[in-house]
Amino acid sequence: MSFIPLGGKYSGVYVKSLQNGDESYAIAFRDEKSKSVRKTIGRKSTGMTKSKAVAILNDTKIRIRKSEESEIEVSSKTLNELADKYFEDKGLSKKSIQKEISRYDKHIKIQEWAKNETRKITKKQLNKLVYELIEKEYAPASIQKIFALCRAIINYCLKSRYYFGRNEFSHLELPKYDNKRTRFLTQTEIGKLISRLELEGHSNSLLLTILALNTGARKETLLNIKYRDINFKTGEVKLYDFKYDEYYQGLIADTEVLKRLTELSSSYDENDYILYSENPKKKLQEVPRLLKRVLDELFNFNLEPLDLDRVYFHTFRHTFASLLVQKGISIYLVKKLLNHHTIQSTMRYAKFAPDNGLNEVKELWNHQENRNKSIAYIETHKKEIS
């Protein structure tokens, strides 16, 4: 015999008569996932009654409702809240965690969508950040680390039941691209760019560009320069390499710029930044939008974001290295000036060396003695074959 619903004030309670004369009770309800459930809770012979069955049903419904309310609460948590939980549980003392915190704070925490509900993050928002990072010349591996961290944060919170919801980062496919750009500006293009920036009258854009072309330093390094870092007599400038966490030496060879900085230094504290927006105590945070716009208008017309011929701010570093090699500067000296830690990183510019050794080869074989010996050998070899 099957279970029969009692109905009325016992709605949700079912009873079934057994062959031995006993009665079995069951309750029906929807669980946390809205799935219909019917659960046997006891027999009449063990003390179960219709009233007890109703009480158990009501308690079950209350527990489910509280669980649902709790789930709604945790599902509404922001990505930044999940990150706080993740870093707190992982332990702040670990060096690897410190690096992860720094990576998260720099790239994710500042995003508007990281301040809103995690379950509302969209693929469109994530893709937008991907292309912003690509435009800033971040390597594919670096971008992968950023999004892998977010994926790990959400998965951890899901596993620990601190969050319920979708992990959009698990469904994100990063575009495959080659970031080994060697596009550089010619002397003519540099002149065109400088003239345009002078015409725009934007001092930060002009100074940042000239410093980049003079030193080949990365963006973060240049934005970190203070007046105290410059030797105004020699033009030498102390540069901080954030990638390797060390200082190295550069040179401001533009005498006009050096002269202007020397004049300005008397009006500033030695700890003031040379590139700033409003307060010299706070450095400029990003490449000015005007400079990006000028680069796009002059060099990037109709070029896709991933096109290797696009000119970005980092192109100035390639320009610095490429023009030095073209002038015959030793690749090892260029390595030093770029603060590369391996020669392999600098060898990408070797192809720009004048003639790539062809003149030396010609000179070697243009000596008459060697030339005559070679010709004589070829003629003798021809006679032997014939």
N, C-alpha and C positions, 0 to 999 in steps of 0.2 A: 504493500500500500504506500502511496506517495504522500508527501507533506501537503497539508491543507491549511490555507491562510485563515487566521481567526477573524481578521477584520475589526472594524469598530475601534474601540479604544486600545485594542491589541494589534492594531495595524503594524505589519512588519514582523509579526510572530507567527510561526508555523508549527503545526503539531502533526504527528504521524502515529497511528495506532500500530503497535507491534503484535506479533503472533502470540507472544507470551502474556499478553494483556497489559503490558507496560505502554507508556507514551513517551515519544522522543520529541524534544522541542528544538526549534531552529529559529534564527533571526535572519532577516534579509536587509541589506543596506548597500550603499555605494561607497567604495573606498577612496583613498586620496587621489587616485587616478580616474575617478568617476566610473570605475568598473563595478558591475553588479556582483554582489557576493551573497551567498547564503551559507550560514555557518551553524552547525549543530552545537548546542550549548549544554545539553544534559537531558536526563530522563526523570520522569515523575517518581520513579522508585528511589532516586538519589536526592529527592527534595526539590526538584525543579518544578515551578508553577508558572502559570500564565503571567502573573504579576512580576515574578522574578525575571522572566524572559524580557518583559517590557523594560524593566529597569536596566538590564544588561544592554539592551538595544539602545536606550537613551544615552547610557555612558559611552557606548561605542561611537555614537554620532557626535557627541561632545568632543571626544578625543580626536576624531577625524577633522572636525571643524577647527580645533586648535592647531592641529598639524597643518591644515591648509592655510590658516592665518599666518603661521610661522613660516610656511613656504613662500607665501606672498611677500612677507617681510624680507626674507633672505634673498629672494629673487629680485628685489628692488635695489640691492646694493650696487654701488658704483664700482667701476674697475679700480679706482684709487683706494676704495675701502678694502677690496679683495687683495690689492697689492700690500697694503699695510698689514693685513693678517698674514700673508705669505712671508713677508720679510721678518715679521715679529717671531713667527714660529720657526723659521729657518735659522735664526740667530744672527744678531747684528755684529757679532765679534768676528765672524769669518770674513776673510779678505775677499773671497769670491762673491759673497753676498754684497759687500760694499760696492764692488764693481757693478753688480746687477742693479743695486739701488741707484747708483749714479746714471746708469744707462736708462733706467725707467724714468727717473726725474727729468732727464734731459730731453727725452723724445716722446714719452707717453703721458706723463702726469699733467703736462701743460695743455694737452688736447682737450677741447670742450667735451667731446664724447666720453672721455675718461672720467669726467665729473658727473656724468649722468648714468642712468641705469645700464648695467652691463648687458642685459638681455636686449637692449635697444640699439646696440652697436651694429652698424651695417657694413656690408662688404664695400660699398661705395666709399665710406669714410676711411676705411683701412687702405684701399687702393690709392686714395688721394695722398695719404701719408707716404705710401711706398714711392710714388713719383716725386714727392717733395724731397725725400731722402736721396733718390737717384739724382735729382737736379743739384743737390748739394754735394755730389761726388762721393757719396758713401759707397763702399765696396759691397758687392752682393752678400759676402759673408757677414758683414756688419749689420746689414738690414735683416738677414736671417736671424741673427742673435736677438735683435730687438723684438721681433714678432714671436720667436720661440720662447722668450721670457714671458710674454703676455699669455701665450698658450699654456705655459707651465703654471702660471699664477691661477688661472681659471680652473685648470684641471685639478690642482691641489685643493682649491676651495670646494669644488664639486665632490671630490673624494672625502673631504672632511665634513661634508654636509653643511658647510658655511654658506653655500650658494647653490641655488637650483636654477638651471636655465641653459641656454644655448652657448656654446663656445665658438663664436664666429671665426676666431683665429685658426681653428682646426680646419676650416674650409677655405682658407686663403691660399691661393697659388701665386707665388711671387713670379713676376716676369723674368725670363732668362735674358740676360744682356751681357755684352762685353764692355767692361769699364776701363779697358786698357787704351784709353784715348792718347793719341800723340799729336792731336791737332794743336798747332801753335800759331801765334801771330807773326806775320812778317814785319820788318821795320816800317814798311809803308802802312800796314794796318795799325801798328802801334801809334804812328803819327796821326792817323785818322781818328783813333780813339781818344788820344790825349787832347786833340783840338776840339773834339765834340764835348768832352768833359769840361774843358775850359770855357766853352761857349755856354754850357749849362750852369756854370758858376756854383757847382756843388763841391765844396772843399773836401768833405770826407771821401766822396767817391774818387776825386782826383788824387788825393794823398794816398789812399788805400791802393789804388791802381799802380801808382809810381813805386810805392814801397814793395808791392808784390813783384813788379818787373825788375826791381833792383836787387831783391834778396831771394826770390823764388820760394819764400816761406809760405806755409799754409795759412788759411784764413784765421784760425784760432790764435796762431802765433802772432800774426800781425796786429790783431785786435788787442793783444795783451801787452804791446809795447808801451812803456812809460818813458818819460823824459830822462829818468836816471839811467835807462838802458843804452842811451846814445852817447858816444864819444864825439862831441861836436868838432873836435880838431881833426880827427882822422876819418870820421864818417862810419866807424865801426859801430855795430849795434848788437847787443846781446839778445838773442832770440830763444824763446822757450818752446821746445818741441813737446807738445802734449801727448803725442803718440808714444814717444820713448821716455817721457818724464825726465828731460834733461835740457840744459842750456847749450847753445852752440853759437858760433860767431857769424855775423852777416855784415854787409857793407851797403851804406847808402851812397851810391856813386853819383847821383844827381846833385851837383853842387848848388843849384838854385834852391832845390827842396831842402837840402842840408842847411843852407844859409837862412832860409825862412824858419826852419825849426829852431835854429840857434837863436834867432830874434825872439821867437815866441817863448822859448824856455825861461827867459827872464821874467815873464808874466805868470808863470805857472810854478807849482810846487814840483819837486823832482819825482814825487810819487803819483803825479797826475798822468792820466792816459793821454796819448797824443791823438787818439781817435775816440770821440765821445759825442753824445747827442746833446745833452743839456748840462750835465754835471761832469766835469773832468775827473771826478773821483770814481765815476761809474763808466766803465768802458762800453763802447759800441758793441751791441750783441750780435748783429748780423750784417751781411753785406747790404748796403743801401739799395732800396728798390729802384732808385733812379739808375744806378750802375747796371743792374740786371736788365732794365728796360733798354738802356743804350746798347748793351751787348746784343740783345735780341734784334733791335732795329738795324744795327750795323752788320751783324754776321749770321743771324739765325733765322732769317726770313724763310718761311716755308719748310723749316727743318723739324722733324719729329723729336719728341723729348729724348728718345734713346739713340738718335742719330750721332754717330761718332764724330761728325764734323761740327757739331754744335760747340759754341764757345761759352764756357762757364767761367766763373772766377778762378777755378783751379787751372784753367788753361794758361793763366799767367805763369804758373809754376813750370808747366811744360815749355812755355815760351822762353823763360829764363834759361832752362837747361839746354834746349835745342839750339838757341842762338849762340850759347857759349861753345857748344860742340862744333857748330858750323864755323866758328872762328878759330878752330884748331886747339881749343883748350882740352887738356887731358881728361879723359873720362873719369879718372881717379880723383882729380881735383873737383870735377863737377859733383861726384859722389859726396865729397866732403862739404861742398857748399850747400847741397840739398839735405845734408845730414842723413843720408841713407845709411843703413847699417849693413847692407850687403851690396856688392857690386852688381848682382843680378838685377836689382831694382833700377840701377842707372843705365844698364846696357841697352834698355829700350831706346835710348837716345843715340846710341853709337852709330846708327845708320845715317845720322845727319852730319857725320864728320866729313870734311871736305875731301872728295874723291874716294873716300873709304879705302885709302891705300893704293888706289890705281896709279897715282903718279909715282909712288915708290916702286911699284912693279915695272912701270915703263922705264924708270931710271935704271933699274937693275939690268934689264934686258937691252937697253940701248947702248951699253958699253960695247964698243966695236969688237973687243976680243971675245966676249961671250956670244955676241951675235954671230961672228964668223964661225965659231966652234959649232953652234947650233945648226947653222945652214949647212956646214960641211957634213955633220952627222946625218941630217935629213937626206942630203944628196946621196951619200954612201948607202944609206938604208934603202933608198929607192932602187939603186943599181942592183943590190943583193936580191931584192924581191923580183925584179924583172929578169 
